[in-house]
Amino acid sequence: MQPSVLGQFDGSCRCATPAVLAPPHASGVVRSGRLGASAPRHPSNWTTTQPSQLFLTAWLLVAVTACASADVQPAAQPQPQAAVVLSQQAMEAFALAQSNDPFQQELGFLRLEALREPATVSLIRPYADHRDPDLRAYAVRALAAVQGPEAVPLLLQKLKTDRSARVRGAAILGMEPYQSSSPMMLPALLKALRDRSPEVRITAIDVVSRIHDPRAREAILLRNKREHHQDVRRALGVAVPRVLGSHASTPSR
């Protein structure tokens, strides 16, 4: 039995301290094969065990070196985030949108709406939930222009849940170019014809009356029968001939 010189090695690159690693001259005795037994030191014992001890010592050095190499791992480098790149015009427009002057704010959002730069979406989006309804309305219109059909879910949500009539009206106007992008668009617009706000109903009447769909025509004619608000009726006075004219011009199948 060879002297124990390695201690324990658990395979996880954690090497235990060697139990025995002493040259033969460090002690007066050399361990024999039986536990606790000893034999007098003799040159023949050193000659017999030296190659095995040298091999185990070399193996230990290799294992320790491998453990040290395995433990040293390069630190993970954080991936850089892509920077938002805006044109000079977009930066100036956003600076106006951040102004405390209501006129400058509206002008800034109108410019962002006209520029339609995709990089501005992340800057405009927080304003869609702003406590100021005017800023929410500006943001909704701008997002509809910049994002296109991708903004439809937001527009539907604002039309359904926002308490401000101005925001709901802005959502209707933003939905107009994307009527065919979602099957939920037309039902939402038809429901807006019964909105509690006359301003929203007027906006919905103008948009719905331009949709070439029998359901839109019937909804406008029904609203014309039931509407009592004077301003809304004036809007219907323009919308009813429009839907009747488009229906008459549509060839029958």
Secondary structure as the mmCIF struct_conf table of DSSP 4:
data_model
#
loop_
_struct_conf.conf_type_id
_struct_conf.id
_struct_conf.beg_label_comp_id
_struct_conf.beg_label_asym_id
_struct_conf.beg_label_seq_id
_struct_conf.end_label_comp_id
_struct_conf.end_label_asym_id
_struct_conf.end_label_seq_id
BEND BEND1 LEU A 6 LEU A 6
STRN STRN1 PHE A 9 PHE A 9
BEND BEND2 GLY A 11 CYS A 13
STRN STRN2 CYS A 15 CYS A 15
HELX_LH_PP_P HELX_LH_PP_P1 ALA A 16 PRO A 18
BEND BEND3 ALA A 19 ALA A 19
HELX_RH_3T_P HELX_RH_3T_P1 PRO A 24 ALA A 26
BEND BEND4 SER A 27 GLY A 28
STRN STRN3 VAL A 29 ARG A 31
BEND BEND5 GLY A 33 ARG A 34
TURN_TY1_P TURN_TY1_P1 LEU A 35 GLY A 36
STRN STRN4 SER A 38 PRO A 40
HELX_RH_AL_P HELX_RH_AL_P1 PRO A 43 ASP A 71
HELX_LH_PP_P HELX_LH_PP_P2 PRO A 74 VAL A 84
HELX_RH_AL_P HELX_RH_AL_P2 GLN A 88 ALA A 97
TURN_TY1_P TURN_TY1_P2 GLN A 98 GLN A 98
BEND BEND6 SER A 99 ASP A 101
HELX_RH_AL_P HELX_RH_AL_P3 PRO A 102 LEU A 115
HELX_RH_3T_P HELX_RH_3T_P2 PRO A 118 THR A 120
HELX_RH_AL_P HELX_RH_AL_P4 VAL A 121 ILE A 124
HELX_RH_3T_P HELX_RH_3T_P3 ARG A 125 ASP A 129
BEND BEND7 ARG A 131 ASP A 132
HELX_RH_AL_P HELX_RH_AL_P5 PRO A 133 GLN A 147
HELX_RH_3T_P HELX_RH_3T_P4 GLY A 148 ALA A 151
HELX_RH_AL_P HELX_RH_AL_P6 VAL A 152 THR A 161
BEND BEND8 ARG A 163 ARG A 163
HELX_RH_AL_P HELX_RH_AL_P7 ALA A 165 MET A 175
HELX_RH_3T_P HELX_RH_3T_P5 GLU A 176 SER A 181
TURN_TY1_P TURN_TY1_P3 PRO A 183 MET A 184
HELX_RH_AL_P HELX_RH_AL_P8 MET A 185 ALA A 192
TURN_TY1_P TURN_TY1_P4 LEU A 193 ARG A 194
BEND BEND9 ARG A 196 SER A 197
HELX_RH_AL_P HELX_RH_AL_P9 PRO A 198 VAL A 208
TURN_TY1_P TURN_TY1_P5 SER A 209 ARG A 210
HELX_RH_AL_P HELX_RH_AL_P10 PRO A 214 ARG A 226
HELX_RH_AL_P HELX_RH_AL_P11 GLN A 230 SER A 249
BEND BEND10 THR A 250 THR A 250
HELX_LH_PP_P HELX_LH_PP_P3 PRO A 251 SER A 252
#
